[in-house]
Amino acid sequence: MARFFNTTGPCIPGEHYMLLAEERCPGLGELIERKHFFVIHAPRQSGKTTLLNALEQQLEAGERYHALYCSLESVQGVVDPKEGIPAAVRSLQWAVRYHPRLRACGGTEPARMDDFNNVLRVVLAEICARLDRPLVVLFDEADCLSEGTLIAFLRQLRDGYVNRIRVPFVHALALVGMRNIRDYKARVREDGQTLGSASPFNIVVESLTLENFTRDEVAALYGQHTDETGQAFPPGLVDRVHELTQGQPWLVNALAREMIVKLGNNDLRRALTPDLAEVAAERIIVRRDTHIDSLLERLKEERVRRVIEPMLLGEGESIDELSDDYRYVRDLGLIRSEQGVLRPANPIYAEVIARTLNHNVQQRLPVELINRWMDGQRLDLDGLLRGFQEFWRDHSEAWIGRFEYQEAAPHLILLAYLQRVTNGGARIVREFATGTRRVDVCVEYAGRRYPLELKLVRGAKTRGEGLEQLGKYLETLGCEEGWLVLFAVGSTAPWEQRLSWETVERGGRRLHVVGA
């Protein structure tokens, strides 16, 4: 069977195009050699399980260690250690039972599950005592553990770790999941009660992560397909894929699969182009595959909203990068930080975040809006925004009340309006980033660009600040005309004053100030 780009589950050598996961996480060999307990954390669909499978096989193929992979996913949500620890032990025994070399060692016989404060340590000690080599245990989905189950689990690992000079125990151990070990403490209990001086968290010596693919790694992955089939990914296409995905592994594979299988019908003679990547990205966004859909479900969580909403507004003062909220959203893979500026993790995620949050509004907007200000040659953005002003006057109060992200609602409603009007006939590029105090939007239609700046009125300086920002945005894009939309949310001024329109000339450019 020919290899293919995988978007479901871990990659398997010989079946899927894949990079060597261990090369993306250097230093594992030394940690194992030094008998360390360590953490590997990365967002969903980043290659963690692929890495663990490869590491298990590599260690077992050598002559020094036995390795055991064990998923703790079945313990998700079990907070009572009386139930959670036996569930974790059963997962461990199941992994031993189907391991080709370890099943003969025992450790799968009935254990004293009622002794939940010791049974995990006892079972691991019994397994290790019967082995002819040191054992390396790889616990996947470790951050499924929470509260009492998490404390009891880590305390037993710590007990075994500190006493292994006299009682057989695991040689090295990995806790693998989305979150760093320091962030597990937030899953203990809401009141942050101390765990005492003998903290179960202090046995972890190091925390590693799997980074996204670099541009060269994307080229190397795609090059495997070229070597086997002759169908080339030209450099411009690789550049565009890396720009759209920022190297997120699932997206890199999903775009390739979409271009080759869905759009190309597996016709390996078809040329692959950067434009095809744009079409593939749009189809993935609209279809909302399981990976994307599961991430976007998180947008409903209050702790996610507290981070995402300021980013949507360009305001970052309320985001504490040391907070558990920030670390949680980062570990989900929804955001990235560049020199202190917070952005969506990649342009595809930025688009699906915006569309998800304004989806209901977009669907309820009048169908007559579709292509109303587009004639195939140009977009009448003046007419479109004047139409939006009328809509805003008549419906803003009711629409804002329907949003969980209330402060970002004005921006999201205008974006929904733009999306509804263009109806796929134009490309809308959105730029969200903390600290900018605005949102950059560029509508691309019939070879022309229409730049907009969206801002909430925060005081008398907002207009001047917005004009300066819009001027810089136009300079960046090489455009001569732009629109600054100012939302005076909460204003008590009459609508006749709020729905203003002013055009100014600055540096040879026409800047329209649109009040809403």
Wavefront OBJ file of the C-alpha trace (Angstrom):
o trace
v 0.000 0.000 0.000
v 1.296 3.443 -0.949
v 1.968 5.850 1.886
v -0.349 8.809 2.423
v -0.767 11.973 4.514
v -2.371 11.022 7.810
v -4.964 13.151 9.634
v -6.403 10.540 12.022
v -4.469 9.178 14.964
v -0.736 8.537 15.285
v 1.452 8.096 12.217
v 2.717 4.603 11.460
v 6.014 3.953 9.631
v 5.418 2.379 6.235
v 1.823 3.622 6.087
v 2.133 7.381 6.414
v 4.436 10.153 5.333
v 6.072 11.238 8.568
v 9.064 12.951 10.081
v 11.093 11.263 12.800
v 9.273 12.512 15.878
v 12.284 11.968 18.134
v 14.216 14.551 16.106
v 11.574 17.123 17.108
v 12.166 16.376 20.803
v 15.927 16.021 21.379
v 17.384 15.029 24.714
v 15.152 12.047 25.475
v 18.027 9.564 25.397
v 19.984 11.453 28.025
v 16.957 11.788 30.316
v 16.347 8.043 30.132
v 20.026 7.291 30.625
v 20.031 9.387 33.811
v 16.919 7.618 35.186
v 14.814 10.771 35.134
v 11.066 11.292 35.345
v 10.092 13.972 32.830
v 7.189 15.626 31.017
v 6.484 15.994 27.299
v 3.715 18.464 26.507
v 2.293 19.834 23.257
v -1.144 20.698 21.798
v -3.499 18.088 20.365
v -2.518 16.518 17.047
v 1.123 17.565 17.373
v 2.654 14.097 17.162
v 2.966 13.145 20.841
v 1.559 9.623 20.493
v 3.554 9.108 17.296
v 6.663 10.052 19.278
v 5.843 7.655 22.118
v 5.152 4.760 19.760
v 8.472 5.342 18.022
v 10.306 5.683 21.342
v 8.782 2.468 22.679
v 9.813 0.547 19.569
v 13.289 2.060 19.583
v 13.925 1.166 23.218
v 12.537 -2.345 22.824
v 14.689 -2.935 19.732
v 17.813 -2.177 21.753
v 19.380 -4.345 24.409
v 19.275 -2.047 27.438
v 15.634 -1.318 28.293
v 12.077 -2.488 28.166
v 9.533 0.202 27.310
v 5.808 0.315 27.997
v 3.292 2.713 26.466
v 0.133 3.272 28.530
v -2.709 5.673 27.775
v -4.629 7.200 30.690
v -7.442 8.556 28.531
v -10.000 6.239 30.145
v -9.424 7.989 33.493
v -10.656 11.330 32.161
v -12.930 13.070 34.663
v -12.566 10.457 37.443
v -11.606 12.709 40.358
v -12.133 10.275 43.267
v -8.927 8.240 43.738
v -10.962 5.264 44.965
v -12.200 4.944 41.390
v -9.479 6.760 39.461
v -6.420 4.840 40.662
v -7.939 1.381 39.974
v -8.908 2.648 36.506
v -5.319 3.787 35.890
v -3.949 0.451 37.144
v -6.306 -1.466 34.842
v -5.026 0.619 31.912
v -1.473 -0.271 32.941
v -2.272 -3.974 33.235
v -4.024 -3.943 29.872
v -0.909 -2.410 28.281
v 1.288 -5.112 29.881
v -1.055 -7.899 28.817
v -0.713 -6.987 25.129
v 2.978 -6.102 25.187
v 4.881 -8.827 23.262
v 7.699 -9.070 25.828
v 6.255 -7.855 29.116
v 3.159 -10.024 29.320
v 5.267 -12.961 30.480
v 6.534 -11.005 33.480
v 3.244 -10.948 35.350
v 1.783 -7.874 36.965
v -1.568 -8.455 35.280
v -2.978 -10.685 38.016
v -5.709 -9.294 40.291
v -4.384 -6.494 42.468
v -5.591 -4.995 45.749
v -7.660 -2.277 44.101
v -9.212 -1.332 47.441
v -5.754 -0.205 48.561
v -5.907 2.720 46.120
v -3.173 4.690 47.890
v -0.583 1.971 47.153
v -1.797 -0.294 44.355
v -0.162 1.622 41.464
v 3.229 1.640 43.183
v 2.913 -2.042 44.122
v 1.964 -3.179 40.610
v 4.817 -1.207 39.016
v 7.296 -2.585 41.584
v 6.164 -6.171 40.943
v 6.521 -5.757 37.194
v 9.989 -4.247 37.498
v 11.149 -6.958 39.914
v 10.437 -9.643 37.301
v 12.120 -7.994 34.335
v 15.583 -8.684 33.004
v 16.052 -5.063 31.958
v 15.176 -1.646 33.416
v 11.685 -0.454 32.520
v 10.806 2.872 30.897
v 7.101 3.786 31.229
v 5.444 6.263 28.862
v 2.140 7.532 30.263
v 0.163 9.195 27.471
v -2.808 11.525 28.132
v -1.442 12.099 31.645
v -3.289 15.393 31.940
v -6.573 13.488 31.912
v -5.885 12.949 35.621
v -7.298 15.539 37.999
v -7.950 16.356 41.646
v -7.713 13.408 44.064
v -6.808 10.883 41.363
v -3.943 13.067 40.159
v -2.573 13.553 43.688
v -2.729 9.840 44.538
v -1.191 8.897 41.179
v 1.766 11.272 41.528
v 2.305 10.489 45.219
v 2.705 6.787 44.413
v 5.136 7.571 41.601
v 7.089 9.774 43.991
v 7.127 7.063 46.652
v 8.468 4.534 44.169
v 10.972 7.050 42.789
v 12.565 8.029 46.123
v 12.731 4.406 47.382
v 13.948 2.687 44.212
v 17.431 2.248 45.671
v 15.937 -0.487 47.883
v 12.711 -1.513 46.065
v 12.578 -2.251 42.312
v 10.815 0.502 40.412
v 10.579 2.243 37.060
v 13.939 3.269 35.597
v 12.610 6.351 33.762
v 9.133 7.691 33.197
v 7.399 10.193 30.913
v 4.145 12.012 31.666
v 2.788 13.138 28.313
v -0.123 15.422 27.527
v -1.142 18.913 26.511
v 0.014 20.604 29.696
v 3.261 21.143 31.538
v 3.613 19.500 34.960
v 3.522 22.888 36.727
v 0.077 23.412 35.235
v -1.223 20.097 36.596
v -1.522 21.795 39.974
v -4.503 23.736 38.684
v -6.290 20.409 38.229
v -5.944 19.506 41.909
v -8.649 21.700 43.405
v -10.054 25.151 42.890
v -8.965 26.595 46.233
v -5.306 25.834 45.536
v -4.861 24.000 48.844
v -1.237 23.187 49.572
v -0.004 19.665 48.973
v 2.544 19.823 51.775
v 6.337 19.798 51.721
v 6.647 16.409 50.007
v 5.003 17.655 46.817
v 4.336 14.894 44.274
v 5.259 17.339 41.522
v 8.920 17.668 42.466
v 10.031 14.340 40.967
v 9.924 15.746 37.413
v 13.371 16.909 36.369
v 12.564 18.464 33.000
v 9.681 19.453 30.738
v 10.033 19.076 26.971
v 7.738 20.078 24.153
v 7.148 19.186 20.520
v 7.543 22.252 18.347
v 5.617 22.828 15.139
v 7.275 21.934 11.852
v 9.743 24.436 10.465
v 9.463 25.473 6.845
v 12.281 23.032 5.961
v 10.506 20.214 7.810
v 7.315 20.891 5.831
v 9.401 20.681 2.651
v 10.993 17.429 3.848
v 7.613 15.870 4.651
v 6.137 16.867 1.311
v 9.339 15.746 -0.386
v 8.613 12.165 0.658
v 5.452 12.275 -1.467
v 7.407 13.754 -4.377
v 10.092 11.060 -4.129
v 7.500 8.269 -4.188
v 5.035 9.667 -6.737
v 6.810 12.349 -8.739
v 4.157 14.953 -7.848
v 6.055 18.057 -6.755
v 5.319 20.630 -4.095
v 7.015 23.764 -5.504
v 8.815 26.096 -3.070
v 6.095 28.758 -3.309
v 3.473 26.231 -2.248
v 5.573 25.043 0.691
v 6.020 28.671 1.766
v 2.267 29.305 1.622
v 1.416 26.128 3.531
v 3.876 27.020 6.265
v 2.472 30.558 6.428
v -1.135 29.316 6.684
v -0.385 26.605 9.256
v 2.715 27.930 11.066
v 3.839 24.300 10.848
v 0.999 22.825 12.936
v 1.435 19.115 12.057
v -2.231 18.191 11.610
v -2.886 21.186 9.377
v 0.228 20.503 7.290
v -0.973 16.965 6.631
v -4.600 18.021 6.161
v -3.746 20.617 3.497
v -1.654 18.097 1.565
v -4.423 15.498 1.723
v -7.031 18.045 0.657
v -4.984 19.139 -2.349
v -4.057 15.642 -3.515
v -7.097 13.526 -2.644
v -10.104 15.847 -2.407
v -9.255 18.525 -4.966
v -6.993 16.455 -7.194
v -8.853 13.110 -7.082
v -5.464 11.416 -6.601
v -4.386 12.514 -10.084
v -0.641 12.634 -9.482
v -0.114 14.429 -12.805
v -1.923 17.509 -11.513
v 0.275 20.493 -10.712
v 0.104 21.712 -7.127
v 0.124 25.518 -6.703
v -0.072 28.092 -3.876
v -3.598 28.991 -5.035
v -4.614 25.374 -4.479
v -3.448 25.669 -0.868
v -5.800 28.639 -0.417
v -8.717 26.621 -1.757
v -7.800 23.640 0.438
v -7.574 25.852 3.532
v -10.996 27.368 2.841
v -12.551 23.918 2.460
v -11.050 22.744 5.768
v -12.284 25.911 7.496
v -15.819 25.514 6.163
v -15.959 21.775 6.820
v -14.654 22.099 10.382
v -13.023 18.684 10.614
v -12.997 16.931 13.976
v -9.635 18.337 15.072
v -10.695 21.932 14.420
v -14.177 21.401 15.802
v -12.831 20.017 19.082
v -10.600 23.060 19.513
v -13.412 25.469 18.773
v -15.647 23.844 21.355
v -13.176 25.262 23.858
v -14.169 28.803 22.847
v -17.283 28.351 24.986
v -15.169 28.038 28.144
v -14.924 31.169 30.275
v -11.175 30.824 30.866
v -10.656 30.639 27.086
v -12.850 33.699 26.514
v -10.787 35.703 29.008
v -7.732 35.230 26.770
v -9.237 35.161 23.275
v -11.530 38.200 23.594
v -8.787 40.781 24.349
v -6.816 39.343 21.424
v -9.813 39.831 19.120
v -9.924 43.471 20.190
v -6.184 44.067 19.965
v -6.067 44.793 23.686
v -3.625 42.824 25.763
v -3.395 44.621 29.096
v -5.880 42.200 30.684
v -3.934 39.074 29.703
v -1.535 37.780 32.330
v 0.924 35.431 30.629
v 1.715 33.852 33.992
v -1.933 32.990 34.609
v -3.382 29.520 34.334
v -5.900 30.863 31.795
v -3.132 31.963 29.454
v -1.128 28.746 29.838
v -4.264 26.650 29.291
v -5.186 28.390 26.025
v -1.577 28.273 24.849
v -1.340 24.562 25.612
v -4.544 23.975 23.660
v -2.649 25.292 20.666
v -5.041 28.186 19.999
v -2.529 31.010 20.474
v 1.135 31.863 20.070
v 3.232 34.636 21.535
v 5.817 36.563 19.520
v 7.931 39.026 21.524
v 5.093 39.512 23.968
v 2.428 39.959 21.268
v -0.359 37.398 21.412
v -1.829 36.100 18.141
v -3.923 33.148 16.968
v -1.667 30.129 16.533
v -1.925 30.382 12.735
v -4.035 32.150 10.069
v -6.325 29.134 9.647
v -7.166 29.085 13.361
v -7.674 32.873 13.275
v -10.243 32.455 10.529
v -12.122 29.607 12.161
v -12.191 31.438 15.511
v -13.760 34.503 13.916
v -16.229 32.498 11.834
v -17.223 30.309 14.752
v -17.936 33.232 17.035
v -20.008 35.105 14.444
v -21.581 32.085 12.726
v -25.069 32.507 14.162
v -25.161 36.192 13.245
v -23.991 35.506 9.718
v -26.671 32.880 9.177
v -29.432 35.198 10.419
v -28.474 38.189 8.291
v -30.845 38.947 5.375
v -30.138 36.957 2.235
v -30.574 40.170 0.203
v -27.164 41.290 1.463
v -25.354 38.682 -0.631
v -23.231 40.363 -3.332
v -25.319 43.535 -3.030
v -22.303 45.833 -3.347
v -20.207 43.666 -5.717
v -20.373 43.765 -9.525
v -17.527 41.469 -10.521
v -15.127 44.364 -11.039
v -15.107 46.260 -7.778
v -16.484 46.278 -4.260
v -18.481 49.343 -3.246
v -17.161 49.382 0.307
v -18.607 52.852 0.944
v -22.077 51.537 0.148
v -21.508 48.367 2.143
v -20.448 50.272 5.274
v -23.331 52.745 4.963
v -25.617 49.722 4.791
v -23.919 48.347 7.890
v -24.495 51.642 9.722
v -28.241 51.292 9.112
v -28.160 47.675 10.264
v -26.151 48.639 13.364
v -28.621 51.361 14.323
v -31.575 49.002 14.019
v -30.131 45.790 15.476
v -26.941 46.378 17.494
v -28.507 46.238 20.944
v -30.298 42.956 20.251
v -27.345 41.337 18.475
v -24.725 42.237 21.077
v -26.868 40.627 23.769
v -26.634 37.281 21.966
v -22.827 37.085 22.191
v -20.845 35.346 24.898
v -17.931 37.524 23.738
v -19.864 40.743 24.362
v -16.999 43.221 24.242
v -15.765 41.798 20.929
v -19.323 41.601 19.559
v -19.154 44.809 17.435
v -16.065 43.579 15.598
v -17.504 40.095 15.169
v -20.835 41.398 13.872
v -19.146 43.576 11.237
v -16.956 40.631 10.195
v -20.105 38.500 9.885
v -21.707 41.240 7.795
v -18.678 41.336 5.465
v -18.671 37.553 5.195
v -22.373 37.480 4.396
v -22.151 40.194 1.743
v -19.192 38.648 -0.062
v -20.574 35.098 0.336
v -17.275 33.528 -0.661
v -16.799 35.898 -3.591
v -14.012 37.790 -1.839
v -11.185 36.856 0.493
v -11.249 38.445 3.931
v -7.921 38.576 5.753
v -8.116 39.354 9.489
v -5.224 40.198 11.763
v -5.748 39.817 15.507
v -2.920 40.669 17.902
v -2.741 41.968 21.460
v -1.361 45.397 22.148
v -2.366 46.922 18.794
v -5.684 48.383 20.077
v -7.351 47.615 16.751
v -8.179 44.821 14.338
v -6.761 44.905 10.812
v -9.066 43.599 8.080
v -8.360 43.474 4.356
v -11.026 42.494 1.825
v -9.479 41.222 -1.428
v -11.772 41.267 -4.447
v -11.178 41.268 -8.222
v -7.486 42.005 -7.785
v -8.008 44.961 -5.431
v -7.504 45.406 -1.704
v -9.868 47.213 0.636
v -8.226 47.798 4.061
v -10.231 48.455 7.232
v -9.298 49.226 10.824
v -11.840 48.327 13.524
v -11.630 50.036 16.923
v -13.696 50.539 20.032
v -13.914 54.170 21.119
v -11.983 54.385 24.413
v -11.666 58.171 24.649
v -10.957 61.359 22.765
v -7.658 60.034 21.399
v -9.199 57.009 19.667
v -9.918 58.774 16.364
v -6.417 60.238 15.974
v -4.774 56.991 17.037
v -6.939 55.067 14.565
v -6.101 57.367 11.642
v -2.388 56.966 12.343
v -2.740 53.175 12.527
v -4.791 53.060 9.331
v -2.194 55.159 7.531
v 0.544 52.706 8.522
v -1.634 49.761 7.467
v -2.204 51.333 4.033
v 1.516 51.907 3.683
v 2.189 48.260 4.487
v -0.339 47.085 1.891
v 0.583 49.683 -0.716
v -2.997 51.032 -0.868
v -4.232 54.602 -1.329
v -7.653 54.307 0.340
v -8.816 52.850 3.651
v -11.661 52.814 6.156
v -11.548 53.323 9.936
v -14.655 51.972 11.701
v -15.158 53.354 15.221
v -17.658 51.642 17.519
v -18.991 53.940 20.261
v -20.537 51.128 22.286
v -22.487 52.395 25.273
v -22.674 55.944 23.933
v -25.799 57.928 24.832
v -25.368 60.294 21.862
v -28.185 60.341 19.277
v -27.773 57.930 16.396
v -27.536 60.894 13.990
v -24.249 61.795 15.696
v -22.928 58.298 16.164
v -23.503 57.197 12.556
v -21.022 59.698 11.176
v -18.920 59.668 8.003
v -15.847 61.769 7.387
v -13.213 61.588 4.668
v -9.759 63.064 5.242
v -6.645 63.290 3.088
v -3.326 62.308 4.653
v -0.076 61.858 2.802
v -1.879 61.508 -0.507
v -4.206 58.819 0.855
v -7.984 58.947 1.381
v -9.055 57.837 4.860
v -12.746 57.352 5.637
v -13.790 57.568 9.294
v -17.003 55.576 9.786
v -18.890 56.025 13.061
v -21.042 53.233 14.469
l 1 2 3 4 5 6 7 8 9 10 11 12 13 14 15 16 17 18 19 20 21 22 23 24 25 26 27 28 29 30 31 32 33 34 35 36 37 38 39 40 41 42 43 44 45 46 47 48 49 50 51 52 53 54 55 56 57 58 59 60 61 62 63 64 65 66 67 68 69 70 71 72 73 74 75 76 77 78 79 80 81 82 83 84 85 86 87 88 89 90 91 92 93 94 95 96 97 98 99 100 101 102 103 104 105 106 107 108 109 110 111 112 113 114 115 116 117 118 119 120 121 122 123 124 125 126 127 128 129 130 131 132 133 134 135 136 137 138 139 140 141 142 143 144 145 146 147 148 149 150 151 152 153 154 155 156 157 158 159 160 161 162 163 164 165 166 167 168 169 170 171 172 173 174 175 176 177 178 179 180 181 182 183 184 185 186 187 188 189 190 191 192 193 194 195 196 197 198 199 200 201 202 203 204 205 206 207 208 209 210 211 212 213 214 215 216 217 218 219 220 221 222 223 224 225 226 227 228 229 230 231 232 233 234 235 236 237 238 239 240 241 242 243 244 245 246 247 248 249 250 251 252 253 254 255 256 257 258 259 260 261 262 263 264 265 266 267 268 269 270 271 272 273 274 275 276 277 278 279 280 281 282 283 284 285 286 287 288 289 290 291 292 293 294 295 296 297 298 299 300 301 302 303 304 305 306 307 308 309 310 311 312 313 314 315 316 317 318 319 320 321 322 323 324 325 326 327 328 329 330 331 332 333 334 335 336 337 338 339 340 341 342 343 344 345 346 347 348 349 350 351 352 353 354 355 356 357 358 359 360 361 362 363 364 365 366 367 368 369 370 371 372 373 374 375 376 377 378 379 380 381 382 383 384 385 386 387 388 389 390 391 392 393 394 395 396 397 398 399 400 401 402 403 404 405 406 407 408 409 410 411 412 413 414 415 416 417 418 419 420 421 422 423 424 425 426 427 428 429 430 431 432 433 434 435 436 437 438 439 440 441 442 443 444 445 446 447 448 449 450 451 452 453 454 455 456 457 458 459 460 461 462 463 464 465 466 467 468 469 470 471 472 473 474 475 476 477 478 479 480 481 482 483 484 485 486 487 488 489 490 491 492 493 494 495 496 497 498 499 500 501 502 503 504 505 506 507 508 509 510 511 512 513 514 515 516
